Amino acid sequence: MAKQINRHIKLAGTIDDISFYKSQDGYLARAKGGVSGERIKSDPRFKNTRLNGREFGASGKAAKFFRKVVNNEMRRAGDNRAASRVTQVMSRILKSDPNNDWGDRKVSEGDLTLLKGFEFNLGVSLAQALKPDLGFSIDRVTGQVAVQVPALTPAIDIAAPADSTHFNIFAAAMAIDFDAETASLVRANTVNLPWDNQPLAAASLAMNLPANSTVPILLLVGIEFLIIVNGNLHNQSKGASALQLAVVDLPA
């Protein structure tokens, strides 16, 4: 893969056997060619390629489903590469499946705890933005999920971006089935709170999932920063907020 270095002519498209395109890394170029798709599908020498392709497709499908479920949260606090990093983690989870052979491994049978601690914004982790430790509880029998926020003083315990005037802490809990591509998701958040030196009492974000769930339960927690302009609150840029997949609870 080559990078286009002419600063004045930025190409997109195909010229002869060279494809020019724009990516997050700038304007790139690559040569067209390679083995035909029909040969890869039928030639015994490309068996491993076919197996890898099937697993790439399966992990990509799981990642796309997951991103769809948490799209609202990702829009609030995900960075520009969050989607591709989710796909990478799903690939690792699929490859950890101990039950199925190469080409047939599944995300649903892999180690979903690899998602724990995933930061949707690499520029700001949840621990960097929100210094006090949070508490978490999940009751599968009742379906009750809670995030315990300790008492804190915003200006001391929260690292807000410049010009921020307010913030809120939010959470999303989901019971997710990667095989059936179904999910029950519930959300909770604090009100928009001023970022100042006034102490805040401890609080709890309570959510209710279906009782007696038999699928994995995932819990996302984030903090969103806002700014007041002429009396109106606006979100800070997406890269200013933090979001973490804090808990992965697997069925017994």
C-alpha positions as CSV (number, residue, x, y, z in Angstrom):
1,M,0.0,0.0,0.0
2,A,1.4,3.4,-1.0
3,K,0.7,6.9,0.2
4,Q,0.0,9.7,-2.2
5,I,2.6,12.4,-1.5
6,N,1.5,15.2,-3.8
7,R,-0.2,17.7,-1.5
8,H,-2.1,19.5,-4.3
9,I,-3.5,16.6,-6.3
10,K,-5.6,14.2,-4.3
11,L,-6.8,11.3,-6.4
12,A,-9.8,8.9,-5.8
13,G,-10.7,6.2,-8.3
14,T,-8.8,3.8,-10.6
15,I,-6.2,4.5,-13.2
16,D,-5.0,1.5,-15.1
17,D,-4.2,-1.1,-12.4
18,I,-3.8,1.4,-9.6
19,S,-6.6,2.3,-7.2
20,F,-6.5,5.6,-5.4
21,Y,-8.7,6.2,-2.3
22,K,-9.0,8.3,0.9
23,S,-8.8,6.7,4.3
24,Q,-8.3,7.8,7.9
25,D,-4.6,7.6,7.2
26,G,-4.8,10.0,4.3
27,Y,-4.9,9.5,0.5
28,L,-3.5,6.0,-0.4
29,A,-2.9,4.0,-3.5
30,R,-2.7,0.2,-4.1
31,A,-2.2,-2.0,-7.1
32,K,-5.1,-4.0,-8.5
33,G,-4.7,-7.7,-9.1
34,G,-4.4,-10.9,-7.2
35,V,-6.1,-14.3,-7.4
36,S,-9.6,-14.4,-8.7
37,G,-12.5,-15.0,-6.4
38,E,-13.6,-18.1,-8.2
39,R,-10.3,-19.7,-7.8
40,I,-10.2,-19.0,-4.1
41,K,-13.7,-20.6,-3.8
42,S,-12.7,-23.8,-5.5
43,D,-8.9,-24.4,-5.5
44,P,-7.8,-26.8,-2.7
45,R,-4.7,-24.8,-2.2
46,F,-6.8,-21.9,-0.9
47,K,-8.6,-23.9,1.8
48,N,-7.0,-22.0,4.6
49,T,-7.9,-18.7,2.9
50,R,-11.5,-19.9,2.7
51,L,-11.5,-20.8,6.4
52,N,-10.0,-17.5,7.4
53,G,-12.6,-15.7,5.2
54,R,-15.5,-17.5,6.9
55,E,-14.2,-16.5,10.3
56,F,-13.5,-12.9,9.2
57,G,-17.1,-12.7,8.0
58,A,-18.5,-14.2,11.3
59,S,-16.5,-11.9,13.5
60,G,-17.4,-8.9,11.3
61,K,-21.1,-9.8,11.5
62,A,-20.9,-10.0,15.3
63,A,-19.1,-6.7,15.5
64,K,-21.7,-5.0,13.3
65,F,-24.6,-6.4,15.4
66,F,-22.9,-5.2,18.6
67,R,-22.2,-1.8,17.2
68,K,-25.9,-1.5,16.2
69,V,-27.0,-2.3,19.7
70,V,-24.7,0.3,21.3
71,N,-24.8,2.9,18.5
72,N,-26.4,5.5,20.8
73,E,-23.5,5.2,23.3
74,M,-20.8,5.1,20.7
75,R,-22.2,8.3,19.1
76,R,-21.9,10.0,22.5
77,A,-18.3,8.9,23.3
78,G,-16.7,6.7,20.7
79,D,-13.6,7.8,18.8
80,N,-13.2,7.5,15.0
81,R,-11.6,4.0,15.2
82,A,-13.9,2.5,17.8
83,A,-15.8,0.5,15.1
84,S,-12.7,-1.1,13.7
85,R,-11.4,-1.9,17.2
86,V,-14.6,-3.6,18.1
87,T,-14.2,-5.8,15.1
88,Q,-10.6,-6.6,16.2
89,V,-11.8,-7.7,19.6
90,M,-14.6,-9.8,18.1
91,S,-12.0,-11.6,16.0
92,R,-10.0,-12.4,19.1
93,I,-13.1,-13.7,20.9
94,L,-14.0,-15.9,17.9
95,K,-10.5,-17.3,17.8
96,S,-10.8,-18.2,21.5
97,D,-13.7,-20.6,20.9
98,P,-12.6,-24.0,22.2
99,N,-15.4,-26.0,20.8
100,N,-15.5,-25.5,17.0
101,D,-12.9,-26.2,14.3
102,W,-11.2,-23.6,12.2
103,G,-13.8,-21.9,9.9
104,D,-16.7,-22.7,12.2
105,R,-15.7,-20.9,15.4
106,K,-18.2,-18.5,16.9
107,V,-18.1,-15.3,18.9
108,S,-20.9,-16.7,21.1
109,E,-18.7,-19.6,22.2
110,G,-15.5,-17.6,22.6
111,D,-14.2,-15.7,25.7
112,L,-16.5,-12.7,25.9
113,T,-14.6,-11.4,28.9
114,L,-12.1,-10.1,26.4
115,L,-14.6,-7.2,26.0
116,K,-14.2,-6.2,29.6
117,G,-12.4,-2.9,30.0
118,F,-12.8,-2.0,26.3
119,E,-12.5,1.8,25.9
120,F,-14.5,3.3,23.1
121,N,-12.4,6.5,23.2
122,L,-8.7,5.8,23.4
123,G,-8.0,9.5,23.9
124,V,-9.9,9.5,27.2
125,S,-10.4,6.5,29.4
126,L,-13.2,6.3,31.9
127,A,-10.6,6.1,34.7
128,Q,-8.9,9.2,33.5
129,A,-12.1,11.2,33.2
130,L,-13.8,9.9,36.4
131,K,-11.3,9.3,39.2
132,P,-13.4,7.6,41.9
133,D,-14.1,3.9,41.6
134,L,-17.6,3.0,40.6
135,G,-19.6,0.0,42.0
136,F,-21.5,-2.5,39.9
137,S,-24.1,-5.1,40.7
138,I,-26.1,-7.5,38.5
139,D,-28.8,-9.8,39.7
140,R,-29.7,-12.3,37.0
141,V,-32.7,-13.6,38.9
142,T,-34.5,-10.2,39.1
143,G,-32.8,-8.6,36.1
144,Q,-31.7,-5.6,38.2
145,V,-28.5,-3.9,37.2
146,A,-27.0,-0.9,39.0
147,V,-24.0,1.4,38.9
148,Q,-23.1,3.0,42.2
149,V,-21.5,6.4,41.9
150,P,-19.7,7.5,45.1
151,A,-19.9,10.9,46.6
152,L,-17.6,13.3,44.8
153,T,-16.6,16.9,44.1
154,P,-16.7,17.4,40.4
155,A,-13.8,19.9,40.0
156,I,-11.6,17.6,42.0
157,D,-12.7,14.1,41.0
158,I,-13.6,14.6,37.4
159,A,-11.1,15.6,34.7
160,A,-13.2,17.7,32.4
161,P,-12.1,19.2,29.0
162,A,-11.4,22.9,28.8
163,D,-14.5,25.1,28.8
164,S,-16.8,22.3,30.1
165,T,-19.5,23.6,32.4
166,H,-21.6,20.4,33.0
167,F,-21.4,16.7,32.8
168,N,-23.5,13.6,33.1
169,I,-22.7,10.0,33.9
170,F,-24.6,7.4,31.9
171,A,-24.9,3.6,31.6
172,A,-26.4,1.0,29.3
173,A,-27.0,-2.6,30.3
174,M,-27.8,-5.3,27.8
175,A,-28.6,-9.0,27.7
176,I,-27.2,-10.0,24.3
177,D,-27.5,-13.1,22.2
178,F,-24.9,-13.1,19.4
179,D,-26.3,-16.3,17.7
180,A,-29.9,-15.0,17.5
181,E,-28.8,-11.4,17.0
182,T,-31.2,-10.2,19.7
183,A,-30.6,-7.9,22.6
184,S,-32.5,-6.3,25.4
185,L,-31.0,-2.9,26.3
186,V,-31.9,-0.5,29.1
187,R,-30.3,2.9,29.8
188,A,-29.9,5.2,32.8
189,N,-28.1,8.5,33.4
190,T,-27.8,11.3,35.8
191,V,-29.2,14.7,35.1
192,N,-26.7,17.3,33.6
193,L,-24.7,18.3,36.6
194,P,-22.5,21.4,37.0
195,W,-18.7,20.9,36.9
196,D,-17.8,23.0,40.0
197,N,-16.6,22.7,43.6
198,Q,-20.0,21.7,45.1
199,P,-19.9,18.2,46.6
200,L,-22.4,15.7,45.2
201,A,-24.0,12.9,47.2
202,A,-23.6,9.3,46.2
203,A,-26.0,8.1,43.5
204,S,-27.1,4.9,41.8
205,L,-28.1,4.3,38.2
206,A,-30.7,1.6,38.3
207,M,-31.8,-0.5,35.3
208,N,-34.0,-3.5,34.8
209,L,-33.3,-6.3,32.3
210,P,-35.6,-9.3,31.8
211,A,-35.5,-11.6,34.8
212,N,-33.7,-15.0,34.6
213,S,-31.7,-14.1,31.6
214,T,-29.6,-17.0,30.1
215,V,-27.4,-14.9,27.8
216,P,-24.4,-12.7,28.5
217,I,-25.0,-9.4,30.2
218,L,-22.8,-6.5,29.3
219,L,-22.6,-3.1,31.1
220,L,-21.3,0.1,29.6
221,V,-20.6,3.2,31.6
222,G,-19.6,6.6,30.3
223,I,-19.2,10.2,31.2
224,E,-20.3,13.0,28.9
225,F,-19.2,16.6,29.0
226,L,-21.2,19.6,28.0
227,I,-20.7,23.4,27.6
228,I,-23.1,26.2,28.1
229,V,-23.3,28.9,25.4
230,N,-25.8,31.8,25.8
231,G,-27.8,29.8,28.3
232,N,-28.0,26.6,26.1
233,L,-26.2,23.4,26.9
234,H,-24.3,21.7,24.0
235,N,-22.3,18.5,23.9
236,Q,-18.5,18.8,23.9
237,S,-16.9,17.2,20.8
238,K,-17.3,13.4,20.8
239,G,-13.6,12.9,21.5
240,A,-13.9,14.6,24.8
241,S,-16.2,12.1,26.5
242,A,-15.3,8.6,27.8
243,L,-17.1,5.2,27.6
244,Q,-16.0,1.8,28.8
245,L,-17.5,-1.7,28.7
246,A,-17.1,-2.1,32.4
247,V,-18.7,-5.5,33.2
248,V,-19.2,-8.8,31.3
249,D,-21.4,-11.2,33.2
250,L,-21.7,-14.7,31.8
251,P,-24.5,-17.2,32.5
252,A,-23.6,-20.1,34.8
